[in-house]
Amino acid sequence: MAGETDLRVRDLIERYLPPWLANRVQNGKTAGYRYLWGLISPLDPLIDVLNQGLAAWFPGKGTPTALPFIARSRGLIRNQDESVEEHASRLIRWLDIWPQAASQELIATSIHEFLASRPRVRIINRNGIWITVEEDGSIVRQVSTAWDWDSVTHPERNDPDEPWWSDLWIVVQSPWTHRPGGMQDLTGDDGYAIGHLATHEEVAAVKGLINQWKGAHSCVRAVLWTTDPDLYDPDDAGTCPDGTWGAWGMYSGGSYVASGRDLVSTRYWEPR
């Protein structure tokens, strides 16, 4: 409004002033007009700021600095390599995204799209339903044999009469290099997560996405980050857990033995 001369408040007042308050420069009688003008002129920048603020609420119209606040209000974070234009376009579609919340598809898609490497992401539930987002973004749904994470270590979770049906597992074709060495070398003191070379900020972002989109009833037992594309294949049971992976190790024959987990090409996050 302040940029359009014929609409400025300080100019509009001239149309409504009585003669004795008009700007009578010829007669040297300007005191009343100047006093009113000084009172009203601050309204123009305030109106301009208000217009800018209203425009900033709508992605694509406001400034890029407004996008983080809009994203926070709509429950969407910016992807790693997402441009300002792409981010604004996604924020406009937020009402199309939220109805998918609590679905395996949205959990997998959100992680796939957040990571700049666009890795393959799989979400698996205890009943053996696999949702895979491939590297090209296509989604594949498969029904395979039950994911046998802990039938040996935690048989109570696999009781056919009372199964822990709400458990999920997430498998990501890891975009991060795994740390070399053993557990004694995985300090995490250099700003990277323990186990692989992901920053703490990246870890927090992915965990936030999982908490954002999983159902309140769902429990994510583990997130598996693997550098081996042949592991965790729904068509090959030999590449999947064998029931002993519910814990890092277990007692067997009177002694504590390591589980069958792959500690070479896979890193594990266990939220609970």
N, C-alpha and C positions, 0 to 999 in steps of 0.2 A: 504494500500500500504506500509506503514511504517513497517508493521509486516512481510513483505516478503523480505528477504535479497537481492535476485537477482533482485528485482524491485525497490529498494530504489534509489532515484535520486543521492544521494551522492556516491553511488557505481557505478551507471551507467556511471558517467562522465569518469571513468577510461577507458572505451571503446573508447572514442572519443578524448582524450587528445593527443597532439603531444608529441613526446619523451622528448622534452626539458621542458614540464610541468608535466611529469609523476612523480609519487612518487618514486624517486630514493634514497631509504634509504641507499643502499650499498655505494653510492657515497657521501652521506650527502647532497644531493641536493633535499630538500623537501619544500623549502619556497613557491615556486609557487603553488605547489599542495595544501599545507595547506591553502594558501590564498583563492584559489578557493573553496576548501572544506568548509571553514568557510562561504563563501558567499552562497553556495548552500544548505548546510545541513538544514537550517530553512524551506526549501520547504517541507521536509518530514512530519513534524508535521502539517503543514498547509494543505497538501493534505489529511492527516488522518482526520483532523477536517472537511474538506469539505466532505469527504466520509461519515463520521458519520452524518453530517447535512443532506445530501441527503437521507441517510437511515432512519433518524428520520422522514422525511416527510411521509413515508409509514407506516401506523399502522401495528404493528406486527413485524416490522424489527427494528424500533428505540427504544429508551428508554422510559419508562413510563412517564418521565418528559415532553416528547414532546407531549403527547396525549392532554393535555388541549389546546395547541396552535392549533393543528390540528382540534380539535373539534370546536374551535371558528371559524376557517376559513371555516368550513363546516356547521356551523349553528346547531350543535348538542351538547347538554350538557350531562354530565355523570349522569346516573340514581343513585338513592340513594344507592342501594346495588349492583351495577354493578362492577364486577371484572375488572382488567386491561385487561385480555384476551377478555372478553365479550365486553368491551368498544371498544377495537381495532377492533374487528370483526364487530361491528356496524358502525364504522367510514369507514370501507372499503366499506360498502353497501350504502354510503350516496347518490349516484346517483339513487339508487332504492327507496329511501325514499322521496326525494324532489319532484318527480312528483306527489305525493299524497297531497302536500301542498294545503291548503284552503278547504280540505274535512272534513266533520264531523268525518269520520272514523279516520283520522290521529290525530285530536285534542284529541279524546277520548283515542286512543291508546297511545299517547305520555304521557298523564297524568297517565294512568294506569301503564305503564312501569316505569315511573319515581319514583312513590311512592313505597316504599319497601313492603307495605302491599298488593300490587296488588288489589286495590279495584275495585268494579264495577263502571264504569263511563258511564254516559249517556249524549249525546248531542241531544238537542231537538230544532227544529226550529218552527217558528210561524205557519207553515202549518201542524204541527203535525207529522213530520217525526222524528222518534226516532232511533238513532244509539246507541246501547249498547255494551260495551266491558265488558264481564262477568269476574269474578275472574279468570277463567282459560285461559283468553285471547281470547276466541271465540267472534266473532262479530255477533250481531243480528240486523237486520234492520226491523222496524215496521212502519206502517202507521196507526196512531190513530187519535182521534179527536184533533182539534186544541188545542194547549197549551194556556189556558186562563189565562195569567198572569195579563193582565191589561185592559180588555175590559170595566171595570167599571171605573177605575181610569184614563185611557187614551184611551177613545173610538176612538180618531183620529188615533191611531196607528192600529186600527182594521177595518178601513174603507174598505169594500170589493172592492171598486174601486181603492183605493190607499193604499193597506196594506203595513206595514213596514215588507216586506217579508224577509229582510236580518237579522232579529233578531235571536239570538241563546241564549239558556240557557244550562248550564252545571250542571249536578247533580253527585256528588261524594259520594259514601258510605264512610263516613269520617274515615280516619285512625287516626285522632287526637281526644283526649278527649275534650269535650266542657267545657269551663270554667263555674263554678257554679256562682250563684248570678245574680244580675241584672246589668243593664247598668252602674250603678255607680261603679261597681267592675271591669269593663273591661278596665283597664288603659293601658295595653300593655307595662308598664315600665320595666318588668322583662325579656325582650328579646323575649317574645312570642307575637303573633298577638292578636289583640282584638277579643274576642269571642270564640277562641279555642286555644288549646295548640300546635300551630305550630310556629316554629321559624320564625323570619323575613326573614331569608335566604331561608327557604322553601317556604314562601309566594312569595318572589321575583322570585324563580325558576319556580313555577307553573304559575305565571302571565306571565313570559317570554315565557314559552311554548305556552300559549294561544295566545300571540301576534305574536309568530313566525309562528304558523301554521294556524291561522284563515285567511280567505280571507280578502283582504283590504276592500271589500264591506260589510263585516259582522260586526255586533255590538253584542257583548256579553252583554246582559242585566244584567245577574246575574250568579254567581257561587254558587250553593247550596251544602253545606256540611252537610250531614245528618247521624245520627247514627241509624236511623230507616230503616231497609231494606224493610219495607212494604210501605213506602211513595214513591210517584212519580212513580206509576206503570201505564204504558200505557194502561193496560187492566182494570183499575179501576179509573174512573174519580173522584171518591170521595177522592182519595189520592193526587190529583193534585190541583193547584191553581184554584180559583173561580172567577178570574177577578178583585179582589180587591188588588192584591199583587204588583201592579206597584209602590206603595209608601208604606212607613211604616205606614201611616195613611191617613185619608181623612176627609173632612168635610161632615157631614151628619146630617140633621135636625138641623142645626144651631150650631153644636158643632163638635169638632175634635175627631174622634174615631180611634182606632187602626185597622189596616187591619187584614185580616184573616191569616196572616203568622204564621207558627209554629215557636215559639221562644224557644221551649224546646229542640227539637232534631235536629234543623237545624240552621246553621249559614250561613250568606249571604255575598258574595262579590259583589259589584256593581261597575264595572269599570267606568260606566258613567250613 
